[in-house]
Structures are given as structure tokens and as C-alpha cells.
Amino acid sequence: MSTDPSKPLIIPAGMDSLSQIATDFDIGSLHARNPLDLWKKVFERVFPSESTSDPKDLKDPAKDPQYSEAQIDSMRTQKDQELEQYKRNASKSWKGMELELQRS
């Protein structure tokens, strides 16, 4: 058995328990209908969600602040600007073709 976090963990089946894992709070204070719900509640306490916005409200997951990465976000902004420029140019060329067809 090895529980040193700086090394690979080796924990044989049955040698761990919720009380050993969740030492920061009283497990007895959690109410669950079954063991799976209890594990979920312990996980949510140990690893709380960082997102404060409702996923339904967020139209573009790429803009979720929880997953922000400066280099990726700046490249995404650049590519979005290039796409908008392409759309403007394509729109102009389509309008030009329409005018030429109308003159014929």
C-alpha cells in the first residue's frame, strides 16, 4: 500500500473508506439515498465546480471562463476576426455577381 501523493498511489480494494478520503468535513452531515449519491456528494465537496454560470445560459462553451487559456483564447479571437473578414469579402463578391447578372 502506498498513499504518498508524490508517488503512484497503490490502494488495494477495500483498504480505503469515505472517512479516510474526505477528512476535511464530517461525512455524517451528508444525506444520500444510496452509496453512489454519497460518493457524488463527497466528490462535489472535495472538487467544487468552478463555473458560476448556468450551462443553459452559456451559448458558446468556448467563452466559459472556467476553461480560459490565454494563448488559446487569443488565437481563437484572431481566427474569429479572420472569419468575419472572410464573410465580409464573400458577401461583397456575391453582391458583385448579383449586380453583373442583373446588368446582363
N, C-alpha and C positions, 0 to 999 in steps of 0.2 A: 504494500500500500504506500502511495506517495501523494501527499497533499501539499507539497511545496509549490506555490503558484509560479515560481521562476523555472520550474521543470515540468515535464509532461506529467499530467495527473494520472494516477493509477488507483482506481477505487473499485474494488470488487463489488459485484452485485450484492445488495443487501447491507453493505457496510456504511451507507450514508442515510441520512434522515433529514426531514424538513428542518428540524430544530438545529441540526449541525450546519445546514446551508444558510438558513435565514437567521443569523444571530443578531441582527440589528433591530428586530421587533418581536413582539410576542405572537406566536402563531395561533395561540388560543383566542386572540382577538379577531381572527379571520373566520368568517362564516361561509361554509361551502356545502353544497349538496352532495358532492362526491369527491374522490381524491383528485380527479383531473381538474376540477374547479379550484381546489385548494392549491395545486401546483401553479395554475394560471395566476391566482392572486399573489402567491409568493413571487413569481416571476415579475409581475407588474410592480410589486413593491421594490424589488431589487433593481429592476431596469425600467424605470418610469418612462412613459412616452414623452418625447421632447416636443412633439408637434402640438401647438395650441389651437390650430385651425381645424375646422371640420373638413374631412376629406371631400365631402359632398360640395362644400363651398369653393374648393380649390379647383379651378377649371384646368390649369396647366400644372401637372405634378413637377415639372422641371423647375418651377418657380417656388416650390415649397422650401422655406428657409431651413427646415430640418436637414435637407440634403445639399446645402450650399457648399460649393467648392469654387474658390476664386478663379482659378485657371480655366476650369470647365465653363463657368458662368460667363467669363469674358469672351471665350471662343464662341459660346452659344449666342451672345449678343452680336458679335461680329457676323456670324452666319445668318442670323435673323435680319440684320441690316442688308447683307448681300442678297438675301431672298426678296426683300422688299424692293430693292433696286432692280432686280431681275423682273419682278412683277410689273413695275412701272414701265420698264423698257418693252416688255412683251405687250403690255396694254397699248403703248404708243404704236408699236408695229402693227398690231391688229387694227387699230383705228386708221392707220395709213392705208392698209389693204382695203378696208371698207370704203374709204374715200376714192381709191383708184377704181374699185368695182362700180361705184355709183357714177363715176365720170364716163365709164365705157358704155 
